[in-house]
Amino acid sequence: MSMRFDGRVAIVTGAGGGLGRCHALALAERGAKVVVNDLGADGRSSDAAAGVVDEIVAAGGEAMASGASVTDAAAVEAMVADTMARWGRVDILVNNAGILRDKSFAKMSLDDFRLVVDVHLMGAVICTKAVWEIMRGQNYGRIAMTTSSSGLYGNFGQSNYGAAKMALVGLMQTLSLEGAKNDIRVNCLAPTAATRMTEGLMTADVLAMLRPETVSPGLLYLVSEDAPTRMILNAGAGSFERAYVTLTDGVYIGDAADAADQVAARIDAISDRASEIVPDSGSAQGTFEITNASAALAKS
């Protein structure tokens, strides 16, 4: 095991079972001290978290349990304070906690939409905010957001989940820029795994392939000392891929009266991916467009 986390302190949310448990165990196995955070299936206790802590301690590791809800800023701040009091630092945050409230958009209530966004997006924001200044002060931090193919590519019946998961990509893109000078590296993991959220949705054979343990190696890489930043890593069934947000070379049309008609007529050229790029930041789009427009006008 050349990838080690000795001396590092990690907080893993939603770690009482499924992916979070596997992430916590994998980090502890390689030397990290782990805060196992889980609200519990009943929404009131950290019994699930305590069980994972027992597993880590029995294997010779160090861990502590937290039953804080990721949507409760005060509880999260208390969890981080307890971590600092015990171990004096926070090096790694794995934002893994989540819930599902699947329905078609026509049948979904606004309450169910808000709840999923609150847990996935705001939960990650609250936890990240609670450790951000600590990581800045250390000049070291590794943060993993858990995104999803439902956000990257869409999935019927998951408008709330998909919206929250894609929002995490935008959060990651910006925080990776803001954290760079303090060596805070921020990435996204897009897992496909059998967890308590997916029970009853897949056959037994498929579930057997999609063991959460097959995803955690990707997570370890994303929070390691030599981690990248601004990466979207997809993982499932032992297979690993990478997703990108890209920009095509496009076409300059200008402000002609028939510009809308030209967009429609030339959409294939606009969509041509042969020369697409991965922008360094959001401002790259505007720079690219102004450069294209200036070049076109210089020729006219």
C-alpha positions as CSV (number, residue, x, y, z in Angstrom):
1,M,0.0,0.0,0.0
2,S,2.2,2.9,-1.3
3,M,-0.7,5.4,-0.9
4,R,-0.7,6.2,2.8
5,F,-2.6,8.7,5.0
6,D,-0.5,8.5,8.2
7,G,-0.9,11.6,10.3
8,R,-3.9,12.7,8.3
9,V,-7.4,13.4,9.7
10,A,-10.4,12.7,7.6
11,I,-14.1,13.5,8.0
12,V,-16.5,11.2,6.0
13,T,-20.2,12.1,6.0
14,G,-22.9,9.5,5.5
15,A,-20.3,6.9,6.6
16,G,-22.6,4.6,8.6
17,G,-23.1,2.3,5.6
18,G,-22.6,1.8,1.9
19,L,-20.1,4.0,0.1
20,G,-19.3,6.2,3.1
21,R,-18.5,3.2,5.3
22,C,-16.2,1.8,2.6
23,H,-14.5,5.2,2.2
24,A,-13.9,5.4,6.0
25,L,-12.6,1.9,6.3
26,A,-10.3,2.4,3.4
27,L,-8.8,5.6,4.7
28,A,-8.4,4.1,8.2
29,E,-6.7,1.0,6.8
30,R,-4.1,3.3,5.2
31,G,-3.4,5.2,8.4
32,A,-5.9,8.1,8.5
33,K,-7.7,9.0,11.7
34,V,-11.3,9.1,10.7
35,V,-14.5,10.9,11.9
36,V,-17.3,8.7,10.9
37,N,-20.4,10.9,10.5
38,D,-23.9,9.5,10.0
39,L,-27.3,10.7,11.1
40,G,-28.5,7.2,11.2
41,A,-31.3,5.6,9.3
42,D,-33.7,6.7,12.0
43,G,-32.5,10.3,11.6
44,R,-31.9,10.6,15.3
45,S,-28.8,8.6,16.3
46,S,-25.2,7.8,15.4
47,D,-25.5,4.1,16.0
48,A,-24.5,3.3,12.5
49,A,-21.5,5.6,12.8
50,A,-20.5,4.0,16.1
51,G,-20.6,0.5,14.4
52,V,-18.1,1.7,11.8
53,V,-15.9,3.2,14.4
54,D,-15.9,-0.2,16.2
55,E,-14.7,-1.8,13.0
56,I,-11.9,0.7,12.5
57,V,-10.7,0.4,16.2
58,A,-10.9,-3.4,16.1
59,A,-8.6,-3.3,13.0
60,G,-6.1,-1.2,15.0
61,G,-7.1,2.2,13.7
62,E,-8.3,5.5,15.3
63,A,-11.8,6.9,14.7
64,M,-14.6,8.8,16.4
65,A,-18.3,8.9,15.7
66,S,-20.5,11.9,14.9
67,G,-24.3,11.9,14.6
68,A,-24.4,15.5,13.3
69,S,-26.8,16.3,10.4
70,V,-25.0,17.8,7.5
71,T,-27.8,20.3,7.2
72,D,-27.3,21.6,10.7
73,A,-24.5,24.2,10.6
74,A,-24.2,24.3,14.4
75,A,-23.9,20.6,14.7
76,V,-21.4,20.4,11.9
77,E,-19.3,23.1,13.5
78,A,-19.4,21.2,16.8
79,M,-18.3,18.0,15.0
80,V,-15.3,19.9,13.5
81,A,-14.5,21.5,16.9
82,D,-14.5,18.0,18.5
83,T,-12.2,16.8,15.8
84,M,-9.8,19.7,16.3
85,A,-9.8,19.1,20.1
86,R,-9.0,15.5,19.7
87,W,-6.5,15.5,16.7
88,G,-5.7,19.1,16.1
89,R,-6.3,19.2,12.3
90,V,-8.6,18.3,9.5
91,D,-6.9,17.2,6.3
92,I,-9.6,15.5,4.3
93,L,-13.4,16.0,3.9
94,V,-15.4,13.5,2.0
95,N,-18.9,14.9,1.3
96,N,-20.8,11.7,0.9
97,A,-24.1,12.1,2.8
98,G,-27.2,11.9,0.7
99,I,-30.8,10.9,0.3
100,L,-33.2,10.0,-2.5
101,R,-36.8,11.2,-3.1
102,D,-37.3,9.9,-6.6
103,K,-40.4,11.0,-8.6
104,S,-41.1,12.4,-12.0
105,F,-41.0,16.2,-11.9
106,A,-44.7,16.4,-12.6
107,K,-45.4,14.4,-9.4
108,M,-42.6,15.8,-7.2
109,S,-43.4,18.2,-4.4
110,L,-41.3,21.3,-3.8
111,D,-40.6,20.0,-0.3
112,D,-39.0,16.9,-1.7
113,F,-37.0,18.9,-4.2
114,R,-35.8,21.3,-1.4
115,L,-34.9,18.4,0.9
116,V,-32.7,16.6,-1.6
117,V,-30.9,19.9,-2.5
118,D,-30.5,20.8,1.2
119,V,-28.8,17.4,2.0
120,H,-26.6,17.0,-1.0
121,L,-25.7,20.6,-1.9
122,M,-26.2,22.6,1.2
123,G,-24.9,19.7,3.3
124,A,-21.7,19.8,1.4
125,V,-21.5,23.6,1.5
126,I,-22.0,23.6,5.3
127,C,-19.4,20.9,5.9
128,T,-16.9,22.5,3.6
129,K,-17.4,25.9,5.1
130,A,-16.7,24.4,8.6
131,V,-13.3,23.1,7.6
132,W,-12.2,25.7,4.9
133,E,-10.4,28.1,7.2
134,I,-8.7,25.2,9.0
135,M,-7.4,23.9,5.7
136,R,-6.3,27.4,4.6
137,G,-4.4,27.8,7.9
138,Q,-2.7,24.5,7.4
139,N,-1.9,25.2,3.7
140,Y,-3.3,21.7,3.1
141,G,-6.7,20.2,2.3
142,R,-8.3,17.6,0.2
143,I,-12.1,17.7,-0.4
144,A,-14.2,15.3,-2.4
145,M,-17.7,16.1,-3.5
146,T,-20.0,13.2,-4.4
147,T,-21.6,14.0,-7.7
148,S,-23.6,11.5,-9.9
149,S,-24.2,10.5,-13.5
150,S,-27.8,11.7,-12.8
151,G,-26.4,15.2,-12.6
152,L,-23.8,14.9,-15.3
153,Y,-26.1,13.2,-17.8
154,G,-29.7,13.2,-16.4
155,N,-31.9,10.4,-15.1
156,F,-35.7,10.0,-15.3
157,G,-37.3,10.7,-12.0
158,Q,-34.4,12.4,-10.4
159,S,-34.7,16.1,-11.2
160,N,-34.0,17.1,-7.6
161,Y,-31.1,14.7,-7.2
162,G,-29.6,15.5,-10.6
163,A,-29.9,19.3,-9.9
164,A,-28.1,19.0,-6.6
165,K,-25.4,16.7,-7.9
166,M,-24.6,18.9,-10.9
167,A,-24.5,21.9,-8.5
168,L,-21.7,20.1,-6.6
169,V,-19.6,20.1,-9.8
170,G,-20.0,23.9,-10.1
171,L,-19.0,24.2,-6.4
172,M,-16.0,22.0,-6.9
173,Q,-14.9,24.0,-10.0
174,T,-14.9,27.3,-8.1
175,L,-13.5,26.0,-4.8
176,S,-10.6,24.4,-6.6
177,L,-9.6,27.8,-8.0
178,E,-10.1,29.6,-4.6
179,G,-8.2,26.9,-2.7
180,A,-5.2,26.5,-5.0
181,K,-2.9,28.9,-3.3
182,N,-3.3,27.1,0.0
183,D,-2.9,23.6,-1.5
184,I,-6.6,22.8,-1.0
185,R,-7.5,20.4,-3.8
186,V,-11.2,19.8,-4.6
187,N,-12.5,17.0,-6.8
188,C,-15.8,15.2,-7.6
189,L,-16.4,11.4,-7.4
190,A,-19.3,10.1,-9.5
191,P,-20.0,6.6,-8.2
192,T,-22.1,3.8,-9.3
193,A,-22.6,1.5,-6.3
194,A,-25.2,-0.6,-4.6
195,T,-26.1,1.1,-1.3
196,R,-29.2,1.4,0.9
197,M,-30.4,4.2,-1.5
198,T,-30.4,1.8,-4.4
199,E,-31.9,-1.3,-2.8
200,G,-34.8,-2.8,-4.9
201,L,-33.7,-0.8,-8.0
202,M,-31.3,-3.4,-9.4
203,T,-31.0,-7.2,-9.8
204,A,-29.0,-9.3,-7.4
205,D,-26.3,-10.0,-10.1
206,V,-25.9,-6.3,-10.9
207,L,-25.8,-5.4,-7.2
208,A,-23.0,-8.0,-6.7
209,M,-20.8,-6.2,-9.3
210,L,-21.6,-2.8,-7.9
211,R,-20.1,-3.3,-4.5
212,P,-19.2,0.0,-2.8
213,E,-15.7,-1.4,-2.2
214,T,-15.0,-1.1,-5.9
215,V,-15.5,2.7,-5.8
216,S,-13.4,3.6,-2.8
217,P,-10.0,3.3,-4.6
218,G,-11.0,6.3,-6.7
219,L,-11.9,8.2,-3.6
220,L,-8.5,7.5,-2.1
221,Y,-6.8,8.9,-5.1
222,L,-8.9,12.1,-5.1
223,V,-8.0,12.8,-1.5
224,S,-4.3,11.6,-1.5
225,E,-1.3,13.9,-1.0
226,D,-0.6,13.7,-4.8
227,A,-4.3,14.3,-5.7
228,P,-5.3,16.2,-8.7
229,T,-7.7,19.1,-8.5
230,R,-10.9,19.9,-10.5
231,M,-11.3,16.3,-11.6
232,I,-14.6,14.5,-12.1
233,L,-13.8,10.8,-11.6
234,N,-16.4,8.2,-12.4
235,A,-16.2,4.8,-10.7
236,G,-18.3,1.6,-10.5
237,A,-17.9,-2.2,-10.7
238,G,-14.1,-1.7,-10.7
239,S,-14.1,0.5,-13.8
240,F,-12.9,4.1,-13.7
241,E,-13.6,6.9,-16.2
242,R,-13.3,10.6,-16.3
243,A,-15.9,13.2,-17.2
244,Y,-15.3,16.7,-18.5
245,V,-17.2,19.9,-19.0
246,T,-16.0,21.1,-22.4
247,L,-16.4,24.0,-24.9
248,T,-16.5,23.5,-28.6
249,D,-14.7,25.7,-31.1
250,G,-18.0,27.2,-32.2
251,V,-19.0,29.6,-35.0
252,Y,-19.0,33.4,-35.2
253,I,-22.3,34.7,-36.4
254,G,-22.5,38.2,-35.0
255,D,-25.6,40.3,-34.6
256,A,-27.1,39.9,-38.0
257,A,-30.9,40.2,-38.2
258,D,-31.1,36.5,-39.1
259,A,-28.7,35.4,-36.3
260,A,-31.2,33.0,-34.8
261,D,-31.9,31.4,-38.1
262,Q,-28.1,31.1,-38.7
263,V,-27.7,29.4,-35.3
264,A,-30.4,26.9,-36.3
265,A,-28.8,26.3,-39.7
266,R,-25.3,26.0,-38.4
267,I,-25.9,24.0,-35.2
268,D,-23.9,21.0,-36.5
269,A,-20.8,23.2,-36.9
270,I,-21.4,24.9,-33.6
271,S,-21.7,21.4,-32.0
272,D,-18.5,20.0,-33.7
273,R,-16.3,18.5,-30.9
274,A,-13.2,18.1,-33.0
275,S,-11.4,21.1,-31.4
276,E,-13.3,21.3,-28.1
277,I,-11.4,22.5,-25.0
278,V,-11.7,22.1,-21.2
279,P,-11.7,25.8,-20.0
280,D,-9.5,26.7,-17.0
281,S,-12.3,28.8,-15.5
282,G,-15.7,30.3,-16.4
283,S,-14.1,33.5,-17.7
284,A,-12.5,31.4,-20.5
285,Q,-15.8,31.3,-22.4
286,G,-16.1,35.1,-22.6
287,T,-12.4,35.4,-23.5
288,F,-12.9,32.8,-26.2
289,E,-16.0,34.5,-27.6
290,I,-14.4,37.9,-27.7
291,T,-11.3,36.5,-29.4
292,N,-13.5,34.8,-32.1
293,A,-15.5,38.0,-32.6
294,S,-12.4,40.2,-32.9
295,A,-10.8,37.9,-35.4
296,A,-13.9,37.8,-37.5
297,L,-14.4,41.5,-37.5
298,A,-10.7,42.1,-38.4
299,K,-11.3,40.1,-41.6
300,S,-14.5,41.9,-42.5
